[in-house]
Amino acid sequence: MEDGEIIRKSCRRWNTPWQAHGLTFSCYRRQAFLSRERTRRYLADSINRARERHGFHVWAYVFMPEHVHLLIWPAKEKYSISLILQSVKQSASRQAVAWLRTNSPAGLRLLSTGRRDRPWQFWQDGGGHDRNIRNAKAIRDFFSYIHNNPVKRGLVAQPEDWKWSSARDWNGIAVGPIPIDKQSCIDSMI
């Protein structure tokens, strides 16, 4: 690799009708950009807007300090996971950069790429990880994995203790920042 050469990872996407997608994407250089309440709110709001625009259901999620897991189900026969992710990620990153420009210009250095064409970057390059989820067991396994992520990291004692997760919704404790489409999820597992 030449000095300054940019290598982009590609992620093969299968936009198969009526299949759920387990999505994982990370912050630039795996920095903890999602450790602030404000930034998590930007992301939650962008997911809520994207679901309206692209017509998908959110079945489960967790926001970790430096990465995100989403379990979504596109409710349309024709859809693009790439466009869904673009809507989610661009909106959140633009809000974060705008806030830093106004309130903490020195904080922009954490997002600095050293590139003229894109001086700041909130999300890691590449498509993240996208797996089509085709059966009830895989859905349950992904639920368990994402809801237990904060526990495994030692951030909380129980999955329901993490505010930025759908575990609280699924256990009837509280409604989180992203409404969960429980019925379509339950129907898919029958």
Secondary structure by P-SEA (a helix, b strand, c coil): ccccbbbbbbbbbccccccccbbbbbccccccccccaaaaaaaaaaaaaaaaacccccccccccccbbbbbbbcccccccaaaaaaaaaaaaaaaaaaaaacccccccccccccccccccccccccccbbbbbccaaaaaaaaaaaaaccccccccccccccccccccccccccccccccaaaaaaaaac
